[in-house]
């Protein structure tokens, strides 16, 4: 059998695991695909290569195709998000100086309570906080703004700066940022190099935060539905494999290889098994799951999440939020998800939108197979987001 | 409208930066500044307020420029947007060559094009040189390994150089592998046995 070649761009992060595992464990070959994984160094590069067609698909920040649709990027062909690759998995870290001040004031670094962490940080930072995020359009940027403004920070006190993940620890060591929010393994690298301490996992701020998505050009996804479907099914099966807890150690070994993260597997493993070292002194915190790839409909591209990101991006960039939400919802292809993953046996929710932030606990909803359990998606401050109704 | 453009080239490799600057000089009289380090990038670009910033598409610092491009207001914008939005072909050529350009909004396309064309040509040249260098290195390395494998065979089996090479080639053909791969295996195995 000849395999269909397909070029998939990824940025070296733990949440690229579904792409890497689909290739390494043969899920792609089973679907008749020969995946070529291209390691990229920046999100702008990923976006540009996808636009130019030098890669067929990309592991990409969920808000990036939304911003692209809103005209906040170069003029490239339309992108669509076909499925979510990972949910949660971010970590917030603070510099050693801030960590010491917070500890002296009694903060326990329990890696769990955003309210207490925000208040302690506010007291320690002296009215000025510079926070690194990996890209202007990233789940991390939204998490940081949501958390800080809900815990007493005035937006004027906060500067959010773009720092590429591998440079995050260096930026903190060099005193350019006081805190950052980034995907693993880069938060653990900062702890390991002694420059910072972990304060919160992303899930403590927003339990259902989608992090990376599988993004393709619309003309490519619609023009070659066969290989698009194969890719989606291969990655979906890789995600299912990854959400078996007993596979996470193996996944860490694979991801750590020189072609991928090129780091000791002991560091890569922390985020995957949810056992994080939060301070250079070696304190450990268990949080499970720290990152999800499959369970609880983690891969479903909820249109309501597209609307949520679009509304916030529109607000910050002076665009009309209603038009932005409508445009963004059209980039989340629940139709392609249903069409291509139904044959693989994916259970599919009855609706394509939900009220975001309403579930504090696992929750059963109507699905094509009857009932399916969704993971909690609550924001720590109880905020909810009602998406506009879907145009029919 | 000022005649000379202010251009910043972000490039760590000094030799490569020099070549790019040479190429740009051929495109006209401009003020060109090379920045080699990524950490203070935003500040230095802000101070200079260039008309154009050129950077390797694979440079991790690029995402910092994305933020600058978005954040700058209409009056204090150092860099407004990625390439001129009206010229899709030029954008595509730049992406394929691996050069990204951030250009001040409102700068006339006829002023941008010669600079980008020069940069694209230099980036292509560099890709080619890098590929050639890698190929030459690999070929040299392979020849060394084949020579060592021949020496091992000559000593172990008491044959001459020609026979040793013939044996390597026959083995490679039988196994449908490259001579260099067979030689590599032999050298490694011999290393383990001694």
Boltz contact constraints between the chains, C-beta under 6 A:
constraints:
  - contact:
      token1: [A, 41]
      token2: [B, 58]
      max_distance: 6.0
  - contact:
      token1: [A, 41]
      token2: [B, 60]
      max_distance: 6.0
  - contact:
      token1: [A, 42]
      token2: [B, 60]
      max_distance: 6.0
  - contact:
      token1: [A, 42]
      token2: [B, 62]
      max_distance: 6.0
  - contact:
      token1: [A, 42]
      token2: [B, 63]
      max_distance: 6.0
  - contact:
      token1: [A, 43]
      token2: [B, 63]
      max_distance: 6.0
  - contact:
      token1: [A, 44]
      token2: [B, 62]
      max_distance: 6.0
  - contact:
      token1: [A, 44]
      token2: [B, 63]
      max_distance: 6.0
  - contact:
      token1: [A, 44]
      token2: [B, 66]
      max_distance: 6.0
  - contact:
      token1: [A, 45]
      token2: [B, 57]
      max_distance: 6.0
  - contact:
      token1: [A, 45]
      token2: [B, 58]
      max_distance: 6.0
  - contact:
      token1: [A, 48]
      token2: [B, 95]
      max_distance: 6.0
  - contact:
      token1: [A, 52]
      token2: [B, 92]
      max_distance: 6.0
  - contact:
      token1: [A, 52]
      token2: [B, 95]
      max_distance: 6.0
  - contact:
      token1: [A, 52]
      token2: [B, 96]
      max_distance: 6.0
  - contact:
      token1: [A, 74]
      token2: [B, 82]
      max_distance: 6.0
  - contact:
      token1: [A, 75]
      token2: [B, 85]
      max_distance: 6.0
  - contact:
      token1: [A, 135]
      token2: [B, 63]
      max_distance: 6.0
  - contact:
      token1: [A, 136]
      token2: [B, 67]
      max_distance: 6.0
  - contact:
      token1: [A, 136]
      token2: [B, 70]
      max_distance: 6.0
  - contact:
      token1: [A, 162]
      token2: [B, 63]
      max_distance: 6.0
  - contact:
      token1: [A, 162]
      token2: [B, 64]
      max_distance: 6.0
  - contact:
      token1: [A, 162]
      token2: [B, 67]
      max_distance: 6.0
  - contact:
      token1: [A, 164]
      token2: [B, 60]
      max_distance: 6.0
  - contact:
      token1: [A, 164]
      token2: [B, 63]
      max_distance: 6.0
  - contact:
      token1: [A, 174]
      token2: [B, 39]
      max_distance: 6.0
